[in-house]
Amino acid sequence: MELSAAELHAGHRRSHIAEMVINGSTMSIVSMTKKLNELPEASPEVRTLAKDFIHDQEHYIGEMKSFLC
């Protein structure tokens, strides 16, 4: 079964969007990790929020991988 040009284009758009989300999430993880390392005096609540944020970003990256082609 062949895909139409529109279906191919839509697939490439989805892949490009997924790639942008992955790149953005990766940058967020790096940035937040640096801040955690720079601020060891941050409260436990703040550190937990930051770690939860990182975990969420890692989850989003995992979900986006299926859209890459």
Long-range contacts (C-beta under 8 A, 24 or more apart in sequence): 11-69, 12-69, 14-67, 15-67, 15-68, 15-69, 17-67, 18-64, 18-65, 18-67, 18-68, 19-64, 19-68, 21-60, 21-61, 21-64, 22-61, 22-64, 22-65, 22-68, 25-57, 25-58, 25-60, 25-61, 25-64, 26-57, 26-61, 28-53, 28-57, 29-54, 29-57, 29-58, 32-57
